[in-house]
Amino acid sequence: MNGPARVQIHYRRLPNRLKVYDQRVVMERDDVIVTLSEPIEVASPMMADGDVMLETGSLAIWFTFPGAWHDIGQFHRADGTFSGTYANILTPPVMTGPVWHTTDLFLDVWWPTRGVVTLLDEDEFEEARTQGLMGEETARRAREEADRLIELAHDGTWPPPIVEEWTLARVLAHLGDG
């Protein structure tokens, strides 16, 4: 199935922040769409346990699974070094052609290249939940999804094989950039 060359992801962060990400489509199937972020620009590096996850100039390969309560990013530093696997817990994206809409549910799963899988941003999640920014059913579903991914990682079945198949070198070669 041929998809658009680019997608615009309207990424809502509760209560009312909206950021639109414009990404290149690498590969599209019914069960997964692989996209590449352009070099990322951030005010300061995104860190976890003292290690850089993303920084200005970084690339991320994104795996979006229609109907899923998460997406997966393969993060690379500005020099191309793979830093780890990241999952956003979010509402299943509503995909209308090249325009997608989703809402971030605060929890993130991070698996660095050196280290163990961890759950990030639980404090932000609890604050949003207690402030009523998301309903109890949505909060329950978000927590279940995060716990499920961590359990699958411990079982050795997460991330799915497609994530390891699409390395940065393969993506760049596929797009003619490598």
N, C-alpha and C positions, 0 to 999 in steps of 0.2 A: 504494500500500500504506500503510495507516494504522498508525502506530507509537504507542508509549506517549508520553504527554506529557512524561515525564522518563526519563532513564536514570541508572543508578548504575554508574560505571566504577571497578572495583577495579584500581588501578594499582600493580603491584608494582615496587619498586625493590630490586634485589639488594644485599645478600644477603637481608634480611628485613624491609624497610620496606614498609608497605602504606598507601596513601591511597585513600579513596573519594571520587570526584568525582560530584556530583549535578548533572546538566545538563539543560537544557530541549531537547527535540527540536524542531527547526525544520522539517525536511523529511526524508523517508525514501524512498529508492528501493532497488532491489536492489543497485545498484553503489556507493551512497554514502549516509551518514546525516550530516546537518548538525545540530550541536548548539550551544547557546550556554552558556558558563559564566556563572554569576552573577558579580556584581562580586567580583573576586579580592581576597583578603586575604593579604599577604605581609609578613614581618618586615622585609625591605628590598627595594628595587626590583631586578628582574632586569635585568642590564645586559649589553651586548655592545659592545665598542670605545667605551666611555664614553657610550653612548646607552641610554636607558631602553627596554626591551622591554615589560615589564609592571610595574605598581605597584599598590598597594592602590587599589581602585576600578576597575581595568582590566576590560575585557570581552575575551573571546576567542571567536571563531567556530571550531568544530572540524569537520573533515571526516574522517570515518572511512570507510575503504574496506574492506568485508569481504574477508578473505583477504590484505590487504596487510601488509607489514612496516613500515609507517609510517602516521602520521596527519598531518594538516596543520592548523595553527592560524593564523588571521588575528588578529594581536595589535593591540590598541588601548590607548592610555594612558587614564588616568582621565578626561581631558577629551574622549575619543572620537577623538583623533588616531590614525590608522593608523600603527603603528610598523614592521610588517614581517610576513613570512611565515615560519613556523617549522614544521619537520617533526621529530617524535619518531621515532626508529628504535625499533621495538618488535616484540614477537611479534604475529602476527595475532590480533586480539581474538576471544575465544570469547564469542559473544553468545547469551545465553539470555534471550530476551524483553528486559525492561528492565534486566537485570543483565549487565554485560560484565566480562571478566577479560583483562588483558594484562600483559606484563612489559616494563619499560623496558630498552633495550639500550645506554644511555648516550649514544650518538652522536646529535647533533641537527644539522639543517641550518637555517641562518638566512640570510634574505635581507632586510636592512633596506630601508626606503624610499629611503634614500640610501646606496648602497654596493653591494658585490658579495656574491654568495652565498658563505657560508663554512661550514666544518664546525666544530662546537663539541664540547667535552668529550672530545677524543681521549685526553687524559691519564687521565680517569676510565675510559674504555673499556679502555685498555691495562692499567691497574691491575686492573680486574675480570677481564680475560682472563688475566693472569699469575697472579692469585690463584685461578684456577679457578672463579670465580663463574658462568661460563657455559662451555658446551662449545665446542670449537674449531669445530664445524660451525655453531653459532649465531653465534659471533663472526665467522666468515667471511661468513655470510649478512647480518649487520648491516652489516659494512663494504661489501659489495657493494651493498646497498640505499642507503646513504649516498652512495657514489660514483655510483651510477646517477642519483639525484636531482640531484646537482650537475651531472652531464653533461647531463641534460635541461634544467636551468636555463640552462646555457651555450648549448644549442641553441635556446632560446626556447620549449620545449614543457612547461616546468614553472614554476609549478604548473598543473594542468589548468584548463580554462575555468570549471568549476563554482565554483572558489575565487574567481575574480574576479566571478562573477555574484551571489554572495551577500555583498553589502556589509553593513556594520553597519546602515546606514539601512534596507536591504531587510529584514534579519533583524528589526529592531525593529518595523518597520511590519507585517511578517507576523505577529509575535507580539502585535501590538496595543500595543506599548510605545513606538512612535515617533511 
